[in-house]
């Protein structure tokens, strides 16, 4: 077996040393493995069971030109590695199961699938942090430091960056949902200046961009609710959503931009979008119209039954969203009776 030799940088952090190097994806995928807590009894077992959907997404991300700048973190468990700290060179025989994966198991599994589909991808170089012979406690400490203390950026920033990021690595449905959020936030639109984009000062009320994108995305992704009824273009999808909220705005009148309007908060917005997909879309398809007038004709809302934020007090996110949906459903005046169907 050919010896694999690589330069490294030694890092000292408190009691632990680790070695930063770069390894080809083919070597990383062949020498490493995930040791799952609760399933594997060996020392250092801190990982979770692999998510196959996530692996497939990472494979596609890799093959579409995505970058992997974060280090794969390994705990080397076999005695087949040699560290020359004078020359800053490490060498090892690339044997299977040489190193446990502390962080990056889904990336490695996705890259392995990418290599199987395109073998030349095996030369793709990855940054790797190598610990040697860690205890289970030490592995757990590192795993938790990465996955709890080093928290990912807020989703609103991620979605906002889709506007300028490379098309190959952008979630297209999320990017379109962001564009619809911009439409909803324009002057004269139903959420004018009420959608909170990154960089804005904190304020009470308003809906975070992440909430808007997360709520809208299932409607507009391929084979989503809109796609199934022929609303596939950005223009039609955007108009349908804007018209829906304009219909609600019309019903609320002067109370629409009131700070107590439940739709100006996350649960209200998400509950309304849920109602749009499940009730309004079928109603509009049957009538071949998504105009705000058509939508308004299906909802019987007056000043006596407006939904205010104080009604959601004490309710959790999912419960509050369901409450808004149910209140809208009570106002929906076009539920089809069973006698209307042919069997």
C-alpha positions in Angstrom: 0.0 0.0 0.0 1.4 3.4 -1.0 2.2 5.7 1.9 0.2 9.0 1.8 2.4 12.0 2.8 1.1 15.5 3.6 2.3 18.7 5.1 0.5 20.0 8.2 0.1 22.9 10.6 0.0 22.0 14.2 -2.6 23.8 16.3 -2.6 23.9 20.1 -5.9 24.7 21.8 -5.9 24.2 25.6 -5.2 20.6 26.3 -5.7 19.3 22.7 -3.5 19.3 19.7 -4.7 18.8 16.2 -3.1 18.9 12.7 -4.5 20.9 9.8 -3.8 19.5 6.4 -5.4 19.0 3.0 -6.4 15.6 1.6 -8.0 14.5 -1.7 -11.7 13.6 -1.3 -10.9 10.0 -2.5 -8.6 9.5 0.5 -10.9 11.2 3.0 -13.8 9.0 1.9 -11.8 5.8 2.0 -10.1 6.2 5.4 -12.9 7.7 7.5 -16.2 6.4 9.0 -19.0 7.6 11.3 -19.3 5.9 14.7 -22.9 6.4 15.8 -23.8 7.0 19.4 -26.3 4.4 20.7 -25.4 1.9 17.9 -21.6 1.5 18.0 -20.0 0.6 21.3 -16.4 1.8 20.4 -14.7 4.7 22.1 -15.5 8.1 20.4 -19.0 7.2 19.1 -20.7 10.6 19.1 -22.3 10.7 15.6 -25.9 10.6 14.5 -27.4 8.3 11.8 -26.9 9.5 8.3 -29.7 11.4 6.6 -29.9 10.0 3.0 -31.7 13.1 1.6 -29.0 15.4 2.9 -26.3 13.2 1.4 -28.0 13.4 -2.0 -28.2 17.2 -1.7 -24.5 17.5 -0.9 -23.6 15.2 -3.8 -25.6 17.5 -6.2 -24.0 20.6 -4.5 -20.5 19.2 -5.1 -21.1 18.2 -8.7 -22.6 21.7 -9.4 -19.4 23.4 -8.3 -20.0 24.0 -4.7 -17.1 24.8 -2.3 -16.3 23.1 1.0 -14.1 25.5 3.0 -14.9 24.1 6.4 -12.6 21.4 7.8 -13.6 17.8 8.0 -12.8 16.9 11.6 -11.4 13.4 12.3 -10.3 11.4 15.3 -7.5 9.1 14.1 -8.0 5.7 15.8 -5.5 3.3 14.1 -1.8 3.2 14.8 -0.9 3.7 11.1 -0.2 7.4 11.2 3.3 9.0 11.7 3.7 12.7 12.7 7.1 14.3 12.0 6.8 17.6 13.9 10.3 18.8 12.8 9.5 18.7 9.1 5.7 19.3 9.7 4.9 16.1 7.7 2.3 13.5 8.5 2.1 10.1 6.7 -0.2 7.2 6.9 -1.3 4.1 5.0 -4.7 4.9 3.6 -6.6 2.0 5.3 -10.3 1.8 5.7 -11.7 2.9 9.2 -8.5 4.7 10.1 -10.3 7.8 11.5 -13.7 8.5 13.0 -15.6 11.5 11.7 -16.4 14.1 14.4 -17.7 16.6 12.0 -18.5 16.4 8.3 -19.9 12.9 8.0 -22.7 14.0 5.6 -20.2 16.0 3.5 -17.9 13.0 3.2 -20.8 10.7 2.3 -22.1 13.1 -0.3 -18.6 13.5 -1.8 -18.2 9.7 -1.9 -21.4 9.5 -4.0 -20.1 12.3 -6.2 -16.9 10.4 -6.7 -18.9 7.2 -7.6 -20.7 9.2 -10.3 -17.6 11.2 -11.5 -14.3 9.5 -10.4 -12.2 12.5 -11.3 -13.9 14.3 -8.4 -11.7 12.2 -6.1 -8.9 14.7 -6.7 -10.9 17.5 -5.1 -8.9 18.7 -2.1 -10.5 19.1 1.3 -9.3 20.9 4.5 -9.0 18.3 7.3 -8.4 18.7 11.0 -6.9 15.5 12.5 -7.0 14.7 16.2 -5.3 11.5 17.4 -6.7 9.0 19.9 -9.3 11.1 21.5 -11.6 9.8 24.3 -15.3 9.7 23.9 -15.6 12.7 26.2 -13.2 14.7 24.1 -15.0 13.8 20.9 -18.3 14.8 22.5 -16.8 18.2 23.6 -15.6 18.9 20.1 -18.9 17.8 18.5 -20.9 20.0 20.8 -18.6 23.0 20.4 -19.2 22.8 16.6 -22.9 22.0 16.7 -24.1 24.2 19.5 -21.6 27.0 20.3 -20.6 27.7 16.7 -24.2 28.4 15.5 -25.0 29.0 11.8 -26.0 32.4 10.6 -29.6 33.5 10.7 -31.6 32.1 7.9 -32.7 35.6 6.9 -29.1 36.4 6.0 -28.8 33.1 4.0 -31.9 33.8 2.0 -30.9 37.4 1.4 -27.5 36.4 0.1 -29.2 34.2 -2.5 -29.7 37.5 -4.4 -25.9 37.8 -5.1 -24.6 34.2 -4.7 -23.6 31.9 -7.6 -26.7 30.4 -9.2 -25.2 26.9 -9.0 -25.3 26.9 -5.2 -28.5 28.8 -4.6 -31.7 27.1 -3.5 -33.8 28.3 -6.4 -37.2 27.9 -4.7 -35.9 29.9 -1.7 -34.4 32.5 -4.0 -37.8 33.0 -5.7 -39.6 33.1 -2.4 -37.1 35.9 -1.4 -38.0 37.8 -4.6 -41.7 37.5 -3.7 -40.9 38.8 -0.2 -39.4 41.9 -1.9 -42.6 42.3 -3.9 -44.7 42.1 -0.7 -42.5 44.7 0.9 -42.6 47.3 -1.9 -44.4 50.6 -1.5 -48.2 50.0 -2.0 -47.8 46.3 -1.3 -49.7 44.6 1.6 -46.5 44.3 3.7 -44.9 47.6 2.8 -41.9 48.1 5.1 -43.1 45.2 7.3 -40.7 42.4 6.2 -37.5 42.5 8.1 -34.4 42.2 5.9 -30.9 41.7 7.3 -29.2 44.9 8.4 -32.4 46.7 9.5 -32.6 47.9 13.1 -34.7 45.7 15.5 -38.3 46.6 15.9 -41.5 45.3 17.3 -43.8 43.7 14.8 -43.0 42.8 11.2 -42.1 39.5 9.7 -38.6 38.2 9.4 -37.4 37.4 5.8 -36.6 33.9 7.0 -40.3 33.4 8.1 -41.6 34.7 4.7 -39.3 32.5 2.7 -39.9 29.4 4.8 -43.6 29.8 4.5 -43.8 30.5 0.8 -41.2 28.0 -0.4 -43.5 24.9 -0.3 -46.0 26.7 -2.5 -43.6 27.5 -5.3 -41.0 24.8 -5.4 -41.1 22.3 -8.3 -44.2 20.0 -8.0 -45.4 22.3 -5.2 -49.0 23.5 -4.8 -48.7 26.3 -7.3 -46.9 24.2 -9.9 -49.6 21.5 -9.7 -52.3 24.0 -10.7 -50.2 25.7 -13.5 -48.9 28.7 -11.6 -45.3 28.2 -12.5 -44.0 31.7 -13.5 -42.7 34.1 -11.0 -45.2 36.8 -12.1 -48.2 34.5 -11.6 -47.0 33.1 -8.3 -46.2 36.6 -7.0 -49.5 38.1 -8.1 -51.5 35.2 -6.5 -49.7 35.8 -3.1 -49.9 39.6 -3.3 -53.6 39.4 -4.3 -54.4 37.1 -1.4 -52.9 39.5 1.1 -54.5 42.5 -0.6 -57.8 40.7 -0.1 -57.1 40.4 3.6 -55.9 44.0 3.7 -59.2 45.1 2.2 -61.1 43.2 4.9 -59.0 44.8 7.7 -59.3 48.3 6.3 -57.6 50.8 8.7 -56.6 48.0 11.0 -54.2 46.3 8.5 -51.1 48.1 9.5 -52.1 48.2 13.2 -49.4 46.8 15.4 -51.9 44.3 16.8 -52.7 42.8 13.4 -51.8 39.1 13.8 -50.7 38.9 10.1 -47.9 41.4 10.8 -46.2 38.7 12.9 -44.6 35.3 12.1 -47.4 33.0 13.2 -50.0 35.1 11.4 -48.1 35.2 8.2 -47.3 31.4 8.2 -50.9 30.5 9.1 -52.2 32.7 6.3 -49.9 31.1 3.7 -51.0 27.7 4.9 -54.6 28.8 4.4 -53.8 30.1 1.0 -52.4 26.8 -0.1 -55.1 24.6 1.3 -58.2 26.6 0.8 -57.8 29.6 -1.5 -55.8 27.9 -4.3 -58.5 25.2 -4.9 -61.2 27.8 -4.7 -59.4 30.1 -7.3 -58.6 27.2 -9.6 -62.2 26.2 -9.7 -63.2 29.7 -10.6 -60.2 30.3 -12.9 -59.4 33.5 -11.1 -56.7 34.5 -8.6 -57.8 38.2 -8.5 -58.1 39.9 -5.1 -61.8 40.4 -5.8 -62.3 36.6 -6.3 -60.3 35.9 -3.1 -62.1 38.5 -1.1 -65.5 37.0 -2.1 -64.4 33.7 -0.3 -63.6 35.2 3.1 -66.2 36.7 5.4 -64.1 39.0 7.6 -65.4 42.2 9.2 -64.3 44.3 12.1 -66.1 41.9 14.5 -63.9 38.9 13.7 -60.5 40.3 12.9 -57.5 38.3 14.2 -55.3 40.2 16.6 -51.9 39.3 18.0 -53.2 39.4 21.6 -55.2 36.3 20.8 -52.0 34.4 20.1 -50.5 35.3 23.5 -49.2 32.2 25.3 -49.4 30.0 22.2 -46.3 28.3 20.8 -45.3 28.8 17.2 -47.1 25.8 15.7 -50.1 26.2 17.9 -50.4 29.9 17.0 -50.1 29.2 13.3 -52.8 26.6 13.5 -55.0 29.1 15.4 -54.7 31.6 12.6 -55.5 29.0 10.0 -58.6 27.8 11.9 -59.8 31.4 12.4 -59.5 32.0 8.6 -61.1 28.7 7.9 -64.1 29.7 10.0 -64.4 32.8 7.8 -64.1 30.8 4.6 -67.6 30.8 3.0 -67.0 28.5 0.0 -66.4 25.0 1.5 -67.7 22.5 -1.0 -70.4 20.2 0.3 -70.1 16.4 -0.4 -73.3 16.7 -2.5 -71.4 18.9 -5.0 -69.2 16.0 -6.2 -69.8 13.3 -8.7 -68.7 9.8 -7.7 
